[in-house]
Amino acid sequence: MGLNQFVDQITAGSNSIQDYQEINQDRSLHGWDPRIKLALLVIAVALNVVVAKLWLSVALFGISLAMVIISNIPWRLFALFFLAPAWATLVVFGGFSVGFGVTPIFSLGPLTIYREGVMQGLSAASRVACDMSWMAAVFLTTPFARVLEALQWFKIPAVLINVLATAYRYAFLLFDEFFTMRDAARAKGGFRNYRLALRSTALILTQVILRAYDRANRIQESITARGELAQTIRSVKQSPSESDSEACPNQCDITPEILDPEEPVLRCEGVCYDLADGRTLQDISLSVDRGELVALCGPNGAGKTTLLKLFSGILSPREGQIFLCGNPLDRKSRLDAFRYAGMMAQDPNDQLFCTHVREDVAYGPANLGLPQAEIDRLVSTAMSLMEVSHLAERPIHRLSYGEMKRVGLAGLIAMQPPLLLLDEPSASLDPATARHLVKLVKHLNSHHGYTLIIVTHDINLASLLAKRIIILNEGRIAADGTPREILTNDKLLKSARLEPPILTLLFKEFLENSPDRDQIPVTAAEALAILKTYQNKVSNPN
């Protein structure tokens, strides 16, 4: 079996396993306590190793087969567990048969098969088959999240459990990246013969490893931004007066408390930062008040994402100061920045590093040091607001891109930071999914009091969402104003390599010689109002 076929079968089989577990979650072995199943697995493997008798391996194999049958495990999924060790088992069996013993059975040229070697090979093969059969019976009937919970109960070191969880989470993503690059190479003739296929596979695997290294750095940034490295534990409380206010109906106590409403949520003064490629952020000074929704726009490479990382405490400025809710960020206190600012990455795979949805949403609140009951309440509320409650037990790698974006946002608001920093939230989304996400973001701002800074290249999105637009160009703030001031300034937009909204372009031509030429719309609502005015003029010329 070639590498590509092997990876195909593993990935397809994994999806089938999860479908099977969801359908049969309460039947036979599925309903057993995972701790009991893991204990039985350990006992079976230990007996195989200590006793090492063929009759025992066969007996244990028969017991595991009985469990497979009563659990209605499809034989195709059962056989999947034997794909990886099958070749190794054959090699071991052959090695024992040829190299060990004194009683020859038959010879094949220079090779002689010995009775004692065959028996040792059968014993080794039966032990492998027995162990894999037990693993199949246990793991095919136990969702991975429950396996991790059982390991925690057995006091397995947390670092080992985290390694297992992270490997499980990102293995599927690496497979997907391998497939994508493989298909691209195949489209260019890279797999038309065995030699080229081998070379292409080696090149692709190299790129997968390099991408994994780069992604690991981004994941570490997300872990830091969600409080893993916090130095102190301090609860973030709700504001009771806000919870019951008419401005926030049905908010379920998710609005963050602002201790000093007069203090800007974000203030930075003279911030400078050196980027890796020689570019710099220079003299960034701005202030964002409570409840503002600000769009941060600019060309590629302007430093927008870097600026968000500075605001969220992931990076430290070379010069200048940043204040979150009046609290200065320095190299030590920035580890607590997650209490005031939450950042959503452009690629949700860089942000969602836990295995299942509920676990990932709960990651940040757990770092706040809150009681478990409060964590559960915040997680349930956040998932409900982002409309992902039905996905609570789903593995992250089985979510659509839009679902991952909403889960990422749920993980942030479950921590209740006053400031949300969203990096290209509509990137890679279809129009309908993007509109739905925009609706949820606006609701967080208008009904739950969150302050937002949104990085976007989509000027139409900026005009729809924001009451204030900041243009970042060549490492500096080139403009800061209302959507009308920014989006009708052709010279400014051109210098920042941005295009005004389509409506603005259209009405600029339409109103060029009109006395209303200073009323160029930047939103659909404004355009509709102008059209209605002209319609009335046509209908009532006097």
C-alpha positions, 0 to 999 in steps of 0.5 A: 500500500502506498503512502497516499493510499494509507493516509487516505484510508486513515483519514476517511476511517477517522471520520467514519469512526466519529460518525459511528460513535455518535450513532451508537453512543448508548449501546453495549460497550459504548455505554461502559465507563471509559475508566473500566475499559481502559483498565481492562485494556491495560490488564489485557496488554500486561497479561500478554507481555508477562505471560506471553503464551500463544493460548492466552493471546488467542483467548484474549483475542477471542474475548475482544472479538466478542466485544467487537461483535456485541458492540456492532463495530463495523469490520472495516473500522475494526480492520483499520487498527491493523493497517499500521502494524500489519507489515511490521508483524509480517516482518517479525513473523518472517524474521523469527521463522527464518532466523530461529530454531533447530528443527527445519520444516522446509527450505527455499533456496538459501532460506530455511524455515524452522519449527521453533521460529514459526511458533515464536513468530505466531506467538509474537503475531498473536500478541500484536493482533490481540493488543490491536483488537483490544485497542480497537474494541476500547477506542472505537467505542469511546470518544477521544474526549472521554479517553482523556477524561479517564486518563486524568482520573488515573492521574496521568501527568497533565503534560502527557495528556496535553501532548496526546490532545494536541497531536489528535487535534492537529494530525487531521489538519496536517493530513488535510494540508498534505492532501491539498499539496498532493493534489496540486502536485498531481495536477502538475504531473508530479505523480505520473510515475513512481519516481516522480511520486516519491520525489513529490511526496518527499517535497510535500512532507518537508513542507508539511513539517515546515508549516507545522513548525510555523503553526506551532509558533502561532498556536503558542501565541494563542495559548499566551493570549488566552491566559495559559502563562498568567502570573496571577489569578483574579476573577473577572466579575459581572456588572449586576447593573448591566446584567438587567439593563434594557440595553442588554436583553437576554444577555445571560450575564455575559457583559464584562464589567468596566470598573471605570467607564470614563477610562478608555478601554484601549489607549496607546502612546507613541508605540513603536515595534520592529517587524522581522522583515525590517519594516516598523510600526512607528509612533502609534497613538490612539484611544478607543472608548467603551462600546466603540466598533473600530475598523482597522484597514490598510494594505498587506504588510502595513502591520495591522495583525502585529498591532493587534498582537501588541494590543493583546499583550502577545508582543511587547513594543520597543517604545511607547506604552499601551493601557488596557482599561487603565492598566499599563502593559509591560513585559510582566503584566502583559501576561494578564492582558487576556483579562482585558483583550481577546484576540481572534486569529485570522486562521481559526486553526491557529486559535482552536487547539483543544480537541472538542468544542466545549473543551476549547471554549472552556480553556480561557475561563479555566485560566481565570481561576473561576469555580467550575460551576461558573466556567460551565455557565459562561461556556454554555452562555457563550456557545448559545450566543454564538449559536454553536451549542449543538456542536459542543461535543464535536471534534474541532477538525470536523467543523466548517470554517464558519463554525470554527470562527464562531467557536473561536469567538465563543471562546473569547466572550466566555472570558468576558474581556471588554475588548475584542480584537478580530483579525479578518473575521470574514476571510475565507467565508462565503457571503451568507456565512460572513453576513451571519458572523457580522450579525453576531459581532454587531449583537455583541457590540450593541447588546452586550457592550463589547468594544471591538477593533476589527482588521479587514481588507473588506471596505464594504464590511468596514462601512457596514460595521464600523462607526470609526475607521483607522487606516494604517499604512507604511507602519503609521496611522494615515487616517482616523475618522468616520466612515464618510470621512475615510471612504470618500477620500479617494487620495487617501484610499489610493495611497493605502491601496484600498477601494471605496465601497461599490455604492460609494463609487456608483453614487459619486458618479451619480451625484457628481453634478448634483447639489447633494454631491457632498452626501455620498452614501457609504452604506446601503441604508444611506443609498436607499434614503438618497434614492427615495429622495430622488424618487419623491422629487420625480413624483412631485416635481413641484 
